[in-house]
Amino acid sequence: MRVLVRAPNWLGDVVLSLPAVRDLRRNFPEARIEVLARPALAALYGAVAEVDAVRESRGVRADARAIAGAFDVGVLLPNSFGSALALRLAGLPERWGYSTDGRGPLLTRRATVPPAVRGRSQVYYYRAMLAGVGLRVSAAPQTGLRAPAEWLDSADRLLGPGEWIGLNPGAAFGPAKRWPLSRFAAVGDRLARTTGAQVAILGAPRERPVAEAVAGAMSHPARVLAGETSLSDLVGVLARLRVLVTNDSGPMHVASALGTPVAAVFGPTDPRETAPVGPARLLSERVHCAPCGLRACPIDHRCMTRVAADRVAEAAEELLAS
């Protein structure tokens, strides 16, 4: 049996969907399971033993041409119409997923979103889809990641000797999810002073200016790695950190799944649905407008600006102590 899994489109969602991929493997232990993922995310599946191969998604029609005749079943983790259309154009005999976005007629097995998953981790959202199309799901989701040895070796070359604390001041979704840069700098200085560890500032290439601004505001020297790491390098670096201070973001999810303690600031997003799966302290402020789910705050960003730097630093120190 040849199974294609269409991956989610965001790094954090990929991490939260991994228990569903592992449940799929348990249902089909002898199948060949391949993943179709955005190029920027494909490398992460190198740390997922349940996946036999990864293909890079290039758009609906290109994907349809690439997978035509190659699979018996397609399993859709994203909710989009386009992801289902690609499988239909490719002529896959079986196409399974949620009947969202008007795509029900394109599917051969359809699941509806059960009310019980609302307000719970998206880990359960993806697994409920599998149950909805008739598959078995395990009692306890398997959420962890383990970085391959070569990824750790690459991280060691990037970081150098000593202990490291990470700061992740960016967030791909939009500025509403970003805690003020001056507070990241204040937390970095305090943790460098109290722990003696070095500070690495992480991020994507487009977040390099943000990372450099944090480093420039710090009294202690910091290693800016934003834009200098591939995804596999990033996974290795996150695995080597003693703690990560971060916004709600993809690296937050990866670090926590690796077992790295995370102190995460939440504002416009709902921590009940997007909390990390591993050791974490979530910092948020009760305000009437949160969680709003907006990319940019239309008022004064109070959900983030009311979270004090000392409060986040204390949470990170408590994680380190425990």
Secondary structure, DSSP 8 states (H G I E B T S, - for coil): -EEEEE--SSHHHHHHHHHHHHHHHHH-TTSEEEEEE-TTTGGGGGG-TT--EEEE---HHHHHHHHTTT-SEEEE-S--HHHHHHHHHHT-SEEEEE--TT-GGG-SEEE---GGGTTS-HHHHHHHHHHHTT----SS--------HHHHHHHHHHH-SS-EEEEE---TT-GGG---HHHHHHHHHHHHHHH--EEEE---GGGHHHHHHHHHH-SS-EEE-TTS--HHHHHHHHHH-SEEEEESSHHHHHHHHHT--EEEE-SSS-HHHH--SSSEEEE----TT-S---SS-SS--HHHHTS-HHHHHHHHHHHHH-
